[in-house]
Structures are given as C-alpha cells and as structure tokens.
Amino acid sequence: MSPDVSTTSLSALADGTDDNSQFDTFKQRKTAFLECVRSFNFKPKRGIKQLIQQGFIPDDKPESIAKFLLENDSLSKAGIGEYLGEGDQQNIDIMHAFVDFMDFKDKSFLGALRFYLEHFRLPGESQKIDRFMLKFAEKYVTDNPDTVFANAEAVYILSYSRHQ
C-alpha cells in the first residue's frame, strides 16, 4: 500500500484529531489506489500511467517506478515481469533500477537467484529472460566481488541454465 494511503492517514484517525472529510479523503485515496492496482494487474503500462497521474508514484523516473514496483505486494508478479521485460529503453531502464535496488551481498548464488525471482515472474519470451538474467549476473558480481565466479558472464550462463 502506498505511504499516502496508510501510515499518515491512519495515524491521524487513531489519535482522534481527524474529521469526516479526512476519513472520506482517505477512503477515496484507497479506492483510487486499488483501482490503479487493478489496472496495473490487467494492463501494466496503463496502470503505471494511472499510478503516476494519481500521485502514488511521484514521477516517471525509472528509480521512482522501480522502487514502487519493488515495494508493493499488491501488484501482480506476472504484471511486474511483463512490464519490466518490455524492450523499449524506458522499461529497460526501469528494470535496471529495479535490480539495482536489490541487495545480493553475501548471498549464495542460488540464494540470490531465488531472492531475485521472488519479486516478479519471468516472462515467457527468451529475449526478455535474457535481459533479466544479464542484469542479475551484473548485479550479483558487483555485490559480491570475491565470488567464485570469474565474471558476470559465468554467472549469466549458470543463471540462464538454472532457469531452463
């Protein structure tokens, strides 16, 4: 749930200083948020556009969108994978920011791969999977410079083969 909808408004309600108009505003924001989530789960690009327009995502910067996708459990994992897997440069930049927010430090290869794949569902197209695995390999090696892997290419080959 968005910070706009939950913590700020709920604390005002809990201390009794809220009135009916604030409660109605909170209810409207929650309804708008849930509608945006439904839209995202059906058509991710449209949902992201609505989430930005409604102010749940502060702007259209890749980092803002990636952070939102990573932190919201109500979004469809398949929708996240579909959105991040798109081949246009904006979606690729968002996918890279999404992965860069993850921390693979001191995780085993399999532990890091499991952690990575818990956050979205890989799309079915091999070219999209390839982009996801390339970015994972790069980030894993960056976070674990003393790994047993010689380079990111070795991580990529193993992670791609683990997917198959």
Secondary structure as GFF3:
##gff-version 3
##sequence-region A 1 164
A	DSSP	alpha_helix	7	14	.	.	.	ID=ss1
A	DSSP	alpha_helix	20	42	.	.	.	ID=ss2
A	DSSP	alpha_helix	44	53	.	.	.	ID=ss3
A	DSSP	alpha_helix	62	71	.	.	.	ID=ss4
A	DSSP	alpha_helix	77	85	.	.	.	ID=ss5
A	DSSP	alpha_helix	89	100	.	.	.	ID=ss6
A	DSSP	alpha_helix	109	117	.	.	.	ID=ss7
A	DSSP	alpha_helix	126	143	.	.	.	ID=ss8
A	DSSP	alpha_helix	152	163	.	.	.	ID=ss9
###
